[in-house]
Amino acid sequence: MKEIDFEKIGRKLKEIRISKGLTQEYVANVADVNTSHISNIENNRVRISLPTLVHVCNALSVTIDYVLSDEYLDTSSVLDDEILRQLQLCPVKTKKQILQIIQILQ
């Protein structure tokens, strides 16, 4: 059995946080931890606990499945679910633009 890659999880959380324009301080406040703890998680100095992972994912508006998707053998269903979840948050105009992009890419 392979070990869970906490370094990759921390990197993914950081990428998501940055892509959403959120600060470590914001995530820490929502997750009820210190800002330094978020930094330590993102830089693989500590392993994130399950309760903290739940709170951080809530702060980032992302599912735990998506954050852990690289740990699964088959990630396609997790990606599909996360795409649909994020799409539901978009206004109609954005959904139309996304549909056009998908049609172009196919």
Order of alpha helices (4+ residues) and beta strands (2+ residues): alpha-alpha-alpha-alpha-alpha-alpha-alpha
